[in-house]
Amino acid sequence: MYAQQCVSCHGADLKGSGSPALVGQDFLGTWEKMPVADLIDKIATSMPSSAPGSLSRGQVADLVAYIFKANGFPAGTVELDVDDAGLKTLRIAQ
C-alpha cells in the first residue's frame, strides 16, 4: 500500500521527498505525544495528495502500522483498528 500510495511523495525510505518525513526525529517532532487517532484522521482525510480521502479505513490502518514499524515501535497484541475510540487516548511515543 505504501509503495502504491505514498512513496512518490514521502520516499522509499519514508524520510520525505519534498513531503514530511514519516520516520525519525522529523516524524516524532511533529507527532510525538499526539493521539494515534490524530495521525489516522490526517491520513484518512488528506492523503494521498492526488486523491485526498480516497483510502479506506483498513488501508489507513495498514499505512499507520507500517509507519510505526518503520519507526521501530513495538507491535501490539491485536491488529490496529482505526475506528477504535481508545486511539484518542493512545499517544505516539518513542
N, C-alpha and C positions, 0 to 999 in steps of 0.2 A: 504494500500500500504506500509506504513512504517513497519508494522508487518511482511509483506512478504519479503521485500527487504532490510531493514536497521537494524532491531532490533538485529540481530545476531552480528553485529559489533559495533553499537552505543548504544545498550542497550535499554530496555523498557522505561527507564526514560530519554533517549536522552543524558545522561551525559557521554557517551563514555565508551566502554568496551574494551579498547585496541585500540580504534579509537578516532578521535577527537570528543569532546562534541558538541552537536548541540543546547544546551541551556546554559544560564547563562553567567558568565564573560568569561569563556573559549571560547565560541562561539563569543561573542562580541569582545573579544580581537583579534580575527582573522578577523572578518567580519565587525565590526563597521566602518562606513564611506565608505565602499566599495559599488560599484554599485550592485543592486539586480541581474543585468544581469551576473555579475561575479559568484555569487553563483549558479545561474541556469546553467551556462556553465560548472562549476566544476562538478555538479551533473550529468548533461546530458552526459558529456564525460568520466567521470571516475568512475561512480557508476552504479550498485553495484560492489564491488571489484571482485566478482566472474564472472561478465559479463559486463565489462565497456561498456557504450554506448548503452545498451540494453533497456533502458527505453524510452518510448515515451515522446514527449514534454508535453502532457497532464499529464502523470504520474509525471513528474518533477514538473510541476505547482502544483499538489496536494501535493507533498512532501514539497515544499518550503512553501506553505500555512500552512501546518501542523507544520513545524519548526517555522514559525513566530507566530502561535497561541500558541505553547508551550513556546515561549519566552515572551508571554503577549503583543505582538504587536497588535494594534487595527486592526480590519478587515477593508478592503477597501469597497468602494461602488460598485465595479464591481469585477468579477472573475479575478484572476491573469492570465494574458496571457503571457506566456514565450517568445512569438515571438514579443512582443511589444518593439519597439526601445526606447521608453521612459524609459524602465527599466535600460538603461545605465546611465541615469541621476538621477534615484531614488536611494538614499543611504540608507543603513541599519543603523538604529539609535535606541538607547534605548529610 
